[in-house]
Amino acid sequence: MTILQGERADTADQGDADELASTAIIELAGRARAASRVLARSTRAQKDGALVALAKALVRATPEILAGNAQDLERGRVSGMSEGLLDRLALDESRIRAIADSLLEVAALPDPVGAVVRGSTLANGLRLRQLRVPMGVIGVIYEARPNVTVDVAGLALKSGNAVLLRGGSAAENSNSAIIGTLRAALDAYGLPADLVQSIDEHGRPGARALMRARGHVDLVVPRGGAGLIQTVVRESRVPVIETGVGNCHVFVDSTAELDMALEILINSKTHRVGVCNAAETLLVHSDVAEAFLPGALAALAERGVRIHGDDRTRAIAPQGVEVLEATHEDWATEYLDYEIAVRVVDDFDQALVHIREFSTGHTEAIVTSSLQAAERFTAEVDAAAVIVNASTRFTDGGQFGLGAELGISTQKLHARGPMGLEELTTTKWVVTGDGQIRA
Amino acid sequence: MTILQGERADTADQGDADELASTAIIELAGRARAASRVLARSTRAQKDGALVALAKALVRATPEILAGNAQDLERGRVSGMSEGLLDRLALDESRIRAIADSLLEVAALPDPVGAVVRGSTLANGLRLRQLRVPMGVIGVIYEARPNVTVDVAGLALKSGNAVLLRGGSAAENSNSAIIGTLRAALDAYGLPADLVQSIDEHGRPGARALMRARGHVDLVVPRGGAGLIQTVVRESRVPVIETGVGNCHVFVDSTAELDMALEILINSKTHRVGVCNAAETLLVHSDVAEAFLPGALAALAERGVRIHGDDRTRAIAPQGVEVLEATHEDWATEYLDYEIAVRVVDDFDQALVHIREFSTGHTEAIVTSSLQAAERFTAEVDAAAVIVNASTRFTDGGQFGLGAELGISTQKLHARGPMGLEELTTTKWVVTGDGQIRA
């Protein structure tokens, strides 16, 4: 159940609640807009100074933040939250310090604002420049991860934007303490506190209003599970960047170096499992299935990975390694766990057909020694990232050298792949003349 | 009334019609997707050769196209279409030749596909490249302008995309003849005819289905009046690029060279009037109002421009020049005609406040000799194009040197300002390794 679903209120009541929320959200968005204009006039030095100040303030506010966090954890336990989710929610001194340090990393990144994307002097003498400028007001709807609050605020600040945050009820007290700290620190530093605002008090009607506030809010970024993301993508009238669902494949081709393939497979599946760039399906060329699969399946099983396989995979599975019968649903499932689907394909083309059907456009990898196979794979697979002879886990802003990352976009518009500071900006054409008119 | 509105069908009937249309559109989108994959493998030489072949085929098919056009014009007259609209719909031999020539211009443009946007070798040896690739399948919803059919098909082809076209009933026969010609020519050339498909036969349910086909269609571009664009922006689940509404301002600042200001004003308002980059409001700094406005108002009136002005403007108007009383609505109106709204502002800041309230984010111009005013204007005005000392009419892909143009985007995501070939592409990360895994 996502934070946007829940008991269906009576339609009329929901209508009233939505209207009140609309008014409130538009007012907050107006404040955010005004705050973003002040920030747009700031220099990089001022923004970096603010990030340092925010980092210090967060560390100083550790007691308050932990107190809020304790309330959220208690509520979570009482409501039966899983250990995994409780762990993602939980903060301690060292986690808060790490979160604060991430702001310092953002301060170290180049400022995208003001970059000249391109420019020229036209034949008629007009000086043309395309400048990078802040998006303006960004809404972020996320679930139960207090570190996202700080990540987002830091990236937005650096790129000149104001944010409206809907962190959800599970982390409400943690976020309230964090956001209160950030706002006070901004104000003390001399920047508008309204650069960071929470809309949590307006509940689900507030989230819906945020998504409808086209023109008042420039961009909405959902971060969380597939359910949340799909809801936002479907309902938002504000432009959205769709992040994260990664049904990633590793295809071991007929010319693959099998030792390399095994390392890449294990790393792609088990380096971290609850992440969008973890591999979820293994495809193996029939020419190397007998040589590769027994060892690969055993290695996966050794690491506690539950394996679903097609008939040919099950036939090759070694003694003692259980391979469940794969269904059509397995090919489409992003397990986000110690679980994988395995299929033997007749040839390269069949691998492409399979990937084409089940890919979510995130990351697809091939292990091969064939130049032609590598070229065809990278040309014909339609995904944010296509990888040859490396782990799928590399699709990551930090790994790509982009610095901090707001998420990994799987859509095609505006941003595709890891989203960093640049993706939180838009452009503006500036034309300077001496009186030129059209003939 | 836009092509998407009309008599409200019984909801159940509309539901059935929508479902049938959905199935049909998804099938067409699938064919478009397959066709785009073939095109993605084509070289620039092949694509340019196809554009030349299409241009020749259009000229050869002049009789058939004119026959279809005659049917549309007859229907248009019978239904009371205005002279202006009939003129936009009408084709003749020389217009068809000009339309065909535009394909040759597209052939001359650089190919955006395959460009390496950025790249590097990471510390761990991974070779990283961000490549420009086609968007894939693009839907275009437009009204009554047969030349748009060819413009769009040409830009899409050059940038590696397949298109689904909803041209509307007014130009149905013209478009049918044009699209039939394009498809036959593509096939004869050796490319899939399904690179260009019309969805007109599916009527409004087809247009709605197109907008809902997220995942099957990658991008929808509406071209036409504000009503059509707003409908698409509001209802589409497929990413949209919002084009065109231009409530553009010319602000004559206190240090403006008044002769230059007059030339820029007249050109911005009257060079062409029914276009998005025409100026719709003149703002004049009170310091120069008496020196500038009498001559400016007379010059506008001389050219048949109907003038709406605030009290101060009306007080300064010379004898014989009628200035109607401006209402709040005038400041917000994109006249697209020989009509303008004029306001005297107290100072620079009041001009900014006015523009901030009424700008549609298209083009805003200042005439000034003050460096500070120019810098503040370009920094603080939030629009796709901000212009200093030149006509607003320069916001145009051709004028900017971008080549052909699909429209002028007023949104912030993906494309802002004139949209050319590059804006019909997305990117893909290609990572090549030697077995690297995450530590």
Interface residues (C-beta under 8 A of the other chain):
Chain A: R37 A40 R41 S120 L122 L126 L128 Q130 V133 M135 G136 R214 D218 L219 V233 R234 R237 P239 I241 E257 M260 E263 I264 N267 S268 H271 A374 T378 A379 E380 D382 A383 A384 A385 V386 I387 V388 N389 A390 S391 R393 F394 T395 Q399 F400 G401 Q411 K412 L413 H414 R416 G417 T426 T427 K428 W429 V430 V431 T432 G433 D434 G435 Q436 I437 R438
Chain B: R37 A40 R41 S120 L122 L126 L128 Q130 V133 M135 G136 R214 D218 L219 V233 R234 R237 P239 I241 E257 M260 E263 I264 I266 N267 S268 H271 A374 T378 A379 E380 D382 A383 A384 A385 V386 I387 V388 N389 A390 S391 R393 F394 T395 Q399 F400 G401 Q411 K412 L413 H414 R416 G417 T426 T427 K428 W429 V430 V431 T432 G433 D434 G435 Q436 I437 R438
